């Protein structure tokens, strides 16, 4: 199973409310009709995140497929053409990007209904070999994340190594996602020694200036 993660900003001049409404309804209905799609999740940035200015992205979508062949087969389908035709209705195409990933579940708890989900895009630290980066992220840093008691679920999505082997540089090396019961639970977690160790460890392997973070709510459209 592979997971493709899309990230994007809303169309210029469009309100956040209208963007989210179109994405949750019209676009979601088009996506679930795609042949071969196994699961589809939308992550909507919290309204409170806009109080400090525009976030890096307004939305993050996750789509699961059996393999890369299933993903490639979409290109020639009318259902995919419908997706592409609808995107300009609410997405700024110049901001849209994606990474094809393999998912690693490091804390396999249930996602709380209506909870908070953090989405942290990850870019490896300059000069750090990719093999060392991916191993450290999953094993060492992953153990710290899994030990955080307030996090209900913790998942890392690593960009597929075939992207690098093909000579391409992905937008990000992956994304980490954590689920919390609510904003109060997240705030309480941030003050714990476990989270202090987790935050401090990020500098060991991550280029922070190239690794944006988002606070979102998750909408599972296709389970």
C-alpha positions in Angstrom: 0.0 0.0 0.0 1.2 3.5 -0.8 -0.1 6.9 0.3 0.1 10.1 -1.7 0.0 13.3 0.3 -1.2 16.4 -1.4 -0.8 19.9 0.0 -2.2 23.2 -1.3 -3.5 26.7 -0.7 -7.0 28.0 -1.6 -7.8 29.9 -4.8 -6.9 33.6 -4.5 -9.8 35.6 -3.3 -11.6 32.6 -1.9 -12.5 32.6 1.8 -11.3 29.7 4.0 -14.9 28.8 4.8 -15.9 28.5 1.1 -12.6 26.6 0.4 -13.3 24.1 3.1 -17.0 23.7 2.1 -16.2 23.0 -1.5 -13.5 20.5 -0.6 -15.6 18.7 2.0 -18.5 18.2 -0.4 -18.2 18.7 -4.2 -14.5 17.7 -4.4 -14.8 14.8 -1.9 -17.6 13.3 -4.0 -15.4 13.4 -7.1 -12.4 11.9 -5.4 -14.2 8.8 -4.0 -15.2 7.9 -7.5 -11.6 7.4 -8.5 -10.9 3.7 -9.6 -8.5 2.0 -7.2 -8.6 4.4 -4.3 -8.7 2.6 -1.0 -8.9 5.4 1.5 -9.2 9.1 1.4 -8.7 11.6 4.3 -8.9 15.4 4.3 -7.0 17.5 6.9 -8.5 21.0 7.3 -6.4 23.7 9.0 -8.0 25.0 12.1 -9.6 28.5 11.8 -7.6 29.6 14.9 -4.4 29.0 12.9 -5.2 32.0 10.7 -5.0 34.5 13.6 -1.2 34.7 13.2 -1.3 35.0 9.4 -1.5 32.6 6.5 -0.3 29.0 7.2 2.0 27.2 4.7 -1.0 25.3 3.3 -4.8 25.4 3.8 -5.3 21.7 3.3 -3.6 18.4 3.2 -5.2 15.4 1.5 -4.1 11.7 1.9 -5.1 9.1 -0.7 -4.2 5.4 -0.4 -3.7 3.0 -3.3 -2.5 -0.6 -3.6 0.7 0.3 -5.4 2.3 2.8 -7.8 0.7 0.9 -10.8 -2.7 1.7 -9.5 -1.8 5.3 -9.1 -0.3 5.6 -12.6 -3.4 3.9 -14.1 -5.5 6.9 -13.0 -4.0 9.3 -15.5 -6.1 8.1 -18.4 -9.4 7.8 -16.6 -12.4 10.2 -17.0 -12.7 10.2 -13.2 -9.2 11.7 -12.8 -10.0 14.2 -15.5 -13.0 15.3 -13.4 -10.7 15.7 -10.4 -8.3 17.9 -12.4 -11.2 20.0 -13.8 -12.5 20.7 -10.3 -9.2 21.7 -8.7 -9.1 25.2 -10.1 -12.5 25.9 -8.5 -10.9 26.0 -5.1 -7.2 25.4 -5.2 -4.3 27.7 -6.2 -2.6 25.3 -8.6 0.8 27.1 -8.3 0.9 26.1 -4.6 -0.1 22.5 -5.0 2.4 19.7 -4.5 2.5 16.1 -3.5 4.8 13.3 -2.1 4.3 9.6 -2.6 5.0 7.8 0.7 5.1 4.6 2.6 3.3 4.8 6.0 4.8 3.7 9.3 2.4 3.4 12.3 4.5 4.0 15.4 1.6 4.3 17.9 -1.5 2.4 16.7 -4.2 4.0 18.8 -7.6 5.1 17.6 -8.0 8.5 16.1 -10.3 10.5 18.4 -13.5 11.8 16.7 -13.4 15.5 16.4 -9.8 15.7 17.7 -6.8 17.7 16.8 -4.3 16.3 14.3 -0.8 17.8 13.9 0.7 17.5 10.4 4.5 18.2 10.4 6.2 18.1 7.0 9.8 16.9 7.3 13.0 17.8 5.3 16.3 16.2 6.3 19.1 18.3 7.7 21.7 19.5 5.1 24.6 17.1 4.9 22.8 14.2 6.5 22.8 11.0 4.4 19.3 9.9 3.5 19.8 6.4 4.9 20.8 7.8 8.2 18.0 10.3 8.2 15.2 7.8 7.5 16.6 5.3 10.1 17.0 8.0 12.8 13.5 9.4 12.1 11.8 6.1 12.3 13.7 4.4 15.1 15.2 7.1 17.4 12.8 10.0 17.0 9.9 7.6 16.4 10.5 6.0 19.8 10.3 9.5 21.4 7.0 10.3 19.6 5.4 6.9 20.5 6.3 7.5 24.2 4.3 10.8 24.3 1.4 9.8 26.6 -1.1 12.4 25.3 -0.8 11.4 21.7 -3.5 8.9 20.8 -1.9 8.0 17.5 1.4 8.6 15.8 2.2 7.9 12.1 5.2 8.7 9.9 4.9 8.8 6.1 8.3 8.5 4.4 8.7 9.6 0.9 9.5 6.6 -1.3 13.1 6.0 -2.0 12.4 5.4 -5.7 11.8 9.1 -6.0 15.4 9.8 -5.1 16.7 6.9 -7.1 15.1 8.5 -10.2 17.1 11.6 -9.6 14.3 13.7 -8.4 14.1 15.9 -5.3 10.8 15.7 -3.5 9.1 18.7 -1.9 9.5 17.0 1.5 11.1 13.8 2.8 7.8 12.9 4.5 5.3 14.0 7.0 4.6 13.1 10.7 1.1 13.1 12.0 -0.1 12.9 15.6 -3.7 12.8 17.0 -4.9 14.4 20.3 -8.3 14.4 22.0 -8.6 18.2 21.7 -6.7 21.5 21.9 -6.5 21.3 25.7 -4.9 17.9 25.5 -2.3 19.2 23.0 -1.5 22.2 25.2 -1.1 20.0 28.2 1.2 17.6 26.2 3.4 20.5 25.1 4.4 21.1 28.7 5.5 17.5 29.4 9.1 16.3 29.6 8.3 13.8 26.9 7.4 16.5 24.4 10.3 18.7 25.4 12.6 15.8 24.5 10.7 15.3 21.3 11.0 19.0 20.3 14.7 19.2 21.2 15.5 16.1 19.1 14.0 17.6 15.9 17.2 19.7 15.4 19.2 16.5 15.3 17.9 15.5 11.8 15.4 18.1 10.5 15.9 21.4 8.6 13.3 23.3 10.5 13.1 26.2 8.0 12.0 23.8 5.3 9.6 21.8 7.5 6.2 23.5 7.9 3.7 22.4 10.6 -0.1 22.6 10.6 -2.8 22.1 13.2 -5.8 20.4 11.6 -9.0 18.5 12.0 -9.3 15.3 10.1 -12.2 14.3 7.9 -12.2 10.6 6.9 -14.1 10.7 3.6 -13.4 7.1 2.5 -12.4 4.5 5.1 
